[in-house]
């Protein structure tokens, strides 16, 4: 089934079309920044508000819950109106959520920050639900996965910027260790808390202002319009059709697992590295800052690998590359589980290189051949980002339990979860390859 049988870009060509493509691609960088300036904040919130690691893991839970709640409303909006309206609503919610960090700091409590994160990620959900299928539809279906990987490469650059900013936040916070903070009287603790919150909210104020500027630019520009010959089709009928596609059904599950693996690698790398560096004799702040540098290294490898993988797709089948890199990632993850020194940290960093192509590749495989149902289908795949909320609390509970297995610390044991997820992703890639290239289904 040809995608463009139902959906076509029919307006804007040449320089105008390129400008529109670049504006949408810039949105990928914007949500990449938000995702990755936030992931390391679990450790920061744990110290600032004197909450447990499990309680602080509510940050990614709420963060990804916004994705889950708003994906289908976003799809319905763009089905009824246009991709441009979806992008504008997404940018608006993003800006509001980011700027709500100002009153959250004034209140000085943990839960207003969770509310701000939720609104911000409702905006990110709109953006991802709109921009991914928009890029997918801007050309032939045969090259859609390459196009998605190219656009997602800029997401990786935004992610890298977010990591640099997060490292700066950690380095400028008070160096007082967690145990000493717990013993401080309330007046002294509040002074340190207000100082650290002032540091923490700065990147969100900055990105909120940038998003407002982007919103104005896109509002004033003409973007390619799409016609959909199936606009009268009922929502339930679309869902039934989507569920008949095995690539799509399994793709939603694979995307859920992938986001869980990504959260495991990037969210808990600080805890993983901090344990190693504390054992080497560093202070808590030194260990956290150095761990964040390894996190940035992982993101840099992720960004470079995404460009390389996009180039390699000119010769290799995306589904085959997905399964092979998932298997390599399992090997690296096994090293991160078994080693208790810096070798394990190197392995955990290496996993990011294998993750680089997974989100856009799974997304593209899942959408292949679904025709004009692409808008609603994209929402289902974005809802799968809930995997980033499902797995972190389980890992945090394992880490906090301080359980050991065969002499391995709890931080290492928790990585068994993403190891299993990578195995299932490899299985999905193999099945998709067999169906498309061998069985021709």
C-alpha positions in Angstrom: 0.0 0.0 0.0 1.4 3.4 -0.9 1.3 6.1 1.7 1.0 8.9 -0.8 -2.2 7.3 -2.2 -4.0 8.9 0.8 -1.7 11.8 1.8 0.1 14.3 -0.3 2.1 17.5 0.3 0.7 19.7 -2.4 1.8 23.3 -1.6 5.2 25.0 -1.3 8.2 23.9 -3.3 11.9 24.8 -3.5 13.3 27.1 -0.9 9.9 27.5 0.9 9.6 23.8 1.3 13.2 23.5 2.5 12.5 26.3 5.1 9.4 24.5 6.3 11.4 21.2 6.6 14.1 22.9 8.6 11.6 24.6 11.0 10.0 21.3 11.7 13.4 19.6 12.2 14.3 22.4 14.7 11.4 21.2 16.8 13.2 17.9 17.1 16.1 19.7 18.8 13.8 21.6 21.1 12.2 18.5 22.6 15.6 16.7 22.7 16.9 19.5 24.9 13.9 19.3 27.2 14.1 15.5 27.5 17.8 15.5 28.4 18.1 18.5 30.6 15.4 16.8 32.7 16.7 13.2 32.9 19.6 14.1 35.2 17.4 16.1 37.5 16.3 13.0 39.4 19.5 13.2 41.4 19.1 17.0 41.8 15.6 16.9 43.1 16.5 14.1 45.5 19.0 16.4 47.1 17.1 19.7 46.9 13.9 18.4 48.4 15.4 15.7 50.6 13.3 13.0 48.9 14.2 9.4 48.2 15.5 8.2 44.8 12.1 6.4 44.3 10.2 9.6 45.1 12.5 11.7 42.8 11.8 9.2 40.0 8.3 10.7 39.9 9.9 13.3 37.6 10.3 10.9 34.7 7.0 9.3 35.5 5.1 12.6 35.2 7.3 13.6 32.3 6.3 10.6 30.2 2.8 10.6 31.5 2.2 13.9 29.6 3.3 12.1 26.4 0.8 9.3 27.1 -2.2 11.6 27.9 -1.8 14.0 25.0 -0.8 11.8 22.0 -4.4 10.9 20.9 -5.8 14.5 21.5 -2.9 15.8 19.3 -3.7 13.2 16.6 -7.4 14.1 16.6 -6.5 17.8 16.3 -4.2 17.3 13.3 -6.7 14.9 11.8 -9.3 17.6 12.0 -7.2 20.7 11.2 -3.6 20.5 10.2 -0.1 19.5 11.3 0.8 23.2 11.7 -2.0 23.7 14.3 -0.6 20.7 16.2 2.9 22.1 16.2 1.7 25.5 17.4 -0.4 24.0 20.2 2.6 21.9 21.2 5.0 24.9 21.3 2.5 26.8 23.3 2.1 24.1 26.0 5.9 23.6 26.0 6.5 27.3 26.7 3.8 27.5 29.4 5.2 24.5 31.2 8.8 25.8 31.1 7.9 29.2 32.4 5.8 27.7 35.2 9.1 26.8 36.8 9.2 30.5 38.0 6.1 30.3 40.3 7.1 26.7 41.2 10.3 28.0 42.7 8.4 30.7 44.5 6.2 28.1 46.1 9.3 26.0 47.0 7.6 22.6 47.0 8.3 19.5 44.9 4.8 18.9 43.5 4.4 22.3 41.7 7.5 21.3 39.7 5.8 18.0 38.8 2.8 20.0 37.5 5.1 22.2 35.4 6.8 19.1 34.0 3.4 17.6 33.1 2.2 20.6 31.1 5.6 20.9 29.4 5.5 17.3 28.3 1.9 17.7 27.1 3.4 20.1 24.7 6.2 17.7 23.8 3.6 15.1 23.1 1.9 17.4 20.6 5.2 18.1 18.9 6.3 14.5 18.6 2.8 13.4 17.5 2.8 16.0 14.8 6.4 16.3 13.7 7.3 12.7 13.3 4.5 11.7 10.8 4.9 15.2 9.2 8.5 14.3 8.3 7.5 10.8 7.4 5.1 12.1 4.8 7.5 14.6 3.2 8.5 12.3 0.4 8.5 8.7 -0.7 7.7 6.0 1.8 10.8 4.0 0.7 13.0 6.7 2.1 10.9 7.7 5.1 13.0 5.9 7.7 16.2 7.6 6.4 14.3 10.9 6.5 13.2 10.3 10.1 16.7 9.3 11.2 18.1 12.5 9.6 15.5 14.7 11.4 16.0 12.7 14.7 19.8 13.4 14.4 19.0 17.0 15.3 17.0 15.7 18.2 20.3 14.1 19.4 22.1 17.4 19.1 19.4 19.1 21.2 19.8 16.2 23.7 23.5 16.8 23.8 22.9 20.5 24.6 20.5 19.5 27.3 23.1 17.3 28.9 25.7 20.1 28.9 23.3 22.4 30.6 22.4 19.7 33.1 26.0 19.2 34.0 26.4 23.0 34.5 23.4 22.9 36.8 24.9 20.1 38.9 28.3 21.8 39.1 26.8 25.1 40.3 24.5 23.6 43.0 25.7 23.6 46.6 28.4 20.9 47.0 26.8 19.9 50.4 26.3 16.1 50.4 22.9 14.5 50.8 23.4 13.1 54.2 24.4 16.5 55.6 21.4 18.2 54.0 19.2 15.7 55.7 20.5 16.7 59.2 20.2 20.5 58.6 17.6 22.6 60.5 14.8 23.8 58.3 15.9 27.5 58.1 19.4 26.6 57.0 18.1 23.9 54.6 15.7 26.4 53.0 18.5 28.8 52.2 20.4 26.1 50.3 17.2 24.8 48.7 16.3 28.3 47.3 19.9 28.7 46.0 19.8 25.4 44.2 16.3 25.9 42.8 17.4 29.2 41.4 20.1 27.4 39.5 17.8 24.6 38.4 15.1 26.7 36.8 17.5 28.8 34.7 17.6 26.5 31.7 13.8 26.1 31.7 13.3 29.9 31.6 15.8 30.2 28.7 14.2 27.4 26.7 10.7 28.7 27.4 11.8 32.0 25.8 13.3 30.2 22.8 10.1 28.2 22.3 8.0 31.4 22.3 10.2 32.8 19.5 9.9 29.6 17.5 6.1 29.6 18.0 5.9 33.1 16.5 8.2 32.2 13.5 6.2 29.1 12.6 2.9 30.9 13.1 4.0 33.5 10.5 5.4 31.0 7.9 3.5 29.0 5.4 3.9 25.2 5.9 3.1 22.4 3.4 -0.5 21.3 3.6 -1.7 17.8 3.3 -4.9 16.4 2.0 -6.4 13.3 3.5 -9.0 11.4 1.5 -10.1 9.5 4.6 -11.1 12.4 6.9 -14.6 10.9 7.3 -13.3 7.6 8.5 -14.4 6.8 12.1 -11.8 6.7 14.8 -12.7 3.2 15.8 -12.4 2.0 12.2 -8.9 3.5 12.0 -7.9 1.7 15.2 -9.2 -1.6 13.9 -7.3 -1.2 10.7 -4.1 -0.4 12.5 -4.4 -3.4 14.8 -4.5 -5.6 11.7 -0.9 -4.6 10.9 1.6 -6.8 12.7 4.4 -4.4 12.2 2.4 -1.7 13.8 1.1 -3.7 16.7 4.5 -5.1 17.6 6.1 -1.7 16.8 4.2 0.0 19.6 5.4 -2.6 22.0 9.0 -2.2 20.7 8.9 1.5 21.0 7.6 1.1 24.6 10.6 -1.1 25.4 13.1 1.2 23.6 12.1 4.2 25.6 12.5 2.1 28.8 16.1 1.2 27.7 16.9 4.8 26.9 15.7 5.9 30.3 17.8 3.2 32.0 20.9 4.3 30.2 20.6 8.0 30.6 18.7 8.5 33.8 20.6 6.2 36.0 24.1 6.6 34.6 24.7 9.2 37.2 23.9 6.8 40.0 25.9 4.1 38.3 29.0 6.3 37.9 28.6 8.0 41.3 28.9 4.7 43.1 32.1 3.9 41.2 33.7 7.2 41.7 32.8 7.4 45.4 34.5 4.0 45.8 37.6 5.7 44.2 37.6 8.3 46.9 35.9 11.3 45.2 33.4 13.6 47.0 29.7 13.2 46.2 29.6 16.3 44.0 32.8 15.4 42.2 31.4 12.0 41.5 28.1 13.4 40.2 29.7 15.9 37.9 32.1 13.4 36.5 29.2 10.9 36.0 27.4 13.7 34.1 30.4 14.0 31.8 30.1 10.3 31.0 26.4 10.9 30.3 27.4 13.7 27.8 29.9 11.3 26.2 27.0 8.8 25.8 24.9 11.4 24.1 27.7 12.5 21.9 28.2 8.9 20.8 24.4 8.6 20.3 24.4 11.7 18.1 27.3 10.6 15.9 26.0 7.1 15.6 22.6 8.4 14.4 24.3 10.3 11.5 26.4 7.2 10.7 23.4 4.9 10.8 21.4 7.2 8.5 24.2 7.1 6.0 24.5 3.3 6.3 20.8 2.8 5.5 21.6 3.6 1.9 23.0 0.0 1.7 21.5 -2.0 4.6 17.9 -2.8 5.5 16.7 -0.7 8.5 15.1 -3.7 10.2 18.3 -5.7 9.9 20.3 -2.9 11.3 17.8 -2.6 14.2 18.2 -6.2 15.2 22.0 -6.3 14.8 22.5 -3.1 16.9 20.1 -4.4 19.6 22.2 -7.6 19.9 25.4 -5.6 20.1 23.7 -3.4 22.7 22.8 -6.5 24.7 26.5 -7.4 24.8 27.5 -4.0 26.0 24.7 -4.0 28.6 25.9 -7.4 29.9 29.3 -5.8 30.5 27.6 -2.9 32.4 25.9 -5.5 34.6 29.0 -7.7 35.2 31.7 -5.1 35.7 31.8 -3.1 38.9 34.5 -0.6 38.0 34.9 2.0 35.2 34.8 -0.8 32.6 31.1 -1.2 33.4 30.6 2.5 32.9 32.4 2.4 29.5 30.0 -0.5 28.5 27.0 1.6 29.6 28.2 4.5 27.5 28.7 2.2 24.5 25.0 1.1 24.7 24.0 4.6 23.6 25.7 4.1 20.2 23.5 1.1 19.6 20.3 3.0 20.6 20.8 5.8 18.2 18.8 4.5 15.2 16.1 2.7 17.3 13.3 5.2 17.9 13.0 6.5 14.3 13.6 3.1 12.8 11.0 1.3 14.9 8.6 4.3 14.1 9.2 4.0 10.4 8.9 0.2 10.3 5.6 0.4 12.2 4.1 3.0 9.9 5.1 1.2 6.7 2.1 0.5 4.5 -0.7 1.9 6.7 -1.7 4.6 4.2 -3.8 7.6 5.3 -4.0 6.3 8.9 -0.6 7.7 9.6 -1.8 10.6 11.9 -3.6 8.3 14.3 -0.9 5.7 14.1 1.8 8.2 15.0 -0.2 8.9 18.2 -0.1 5.3 19.3 3.7 5.2 18.8 4.1 8.4 20.8 2.0 7.0 23.6 4.5 4.2 23.8 6.9 6.7 25.3 5.1 5.8 28.5 7.8 3.1 28.7 10.0 5.8 30.1 7.6 6.1 33.1 7.1 2.3 33.6 10.7 1.2 34.0 12.5 3.9 36.0 10.5 3.4 39.3 11.2 -0.3 39.1 14.9 0.4 38.6 14.9 3.0 41.3 13.3 0.6 43.8 16.0 -2.1 42.9 18.8 0.5 43.4 17.3 1.8 46.7 17.0 -1.8 48.0 20.8 -2.1 48.0 20.3 -5.8 47.1 23.3 -7.8 45.8 23.4 -10.7 43.5 26.6 -12.8 43.0 28.5 -9.8 44.6 27.0 -7.3 42.1 25.6 -4.0 43.5 22.0 -3.1 43.1 22.8 -0.4 40.5 24.2 -3.2 38.2 21.4 -5.6 38.9 18.8 -3.0 37.9 20.3 -3.1 34.3 18.9 -6.6 33.8 15.6 -4.9 32.9 17.0 -3.0 29.8 19.0 -6.1 28.9 15.8 -8.1 28.4 14.1 -5.1 26.6 17.0 -5.0 24.1 16.5 -8.7 23.4 12.8 -8.2 22.6 13.7 -5.3 20.3 16.2 -7.5 18.4 13.4 -10.0 18.0 11.1 -7.3 16.6 13.7 -6.2 14.1 14.3 -9.7 12.9 10.5 -10.4 12.5 10.0 -7.2 10.6 13.0 -8.0 8.3 11.6 -11.5 7.6 8.2 -10.2 6.8 9.3 -7.4 4.5 12.3 -9.0 2.7 11.7 -12.7 2.8 7.9 -13.2 3.1 7.2 -9.9 1.3 4.3 -9.0 3.7 
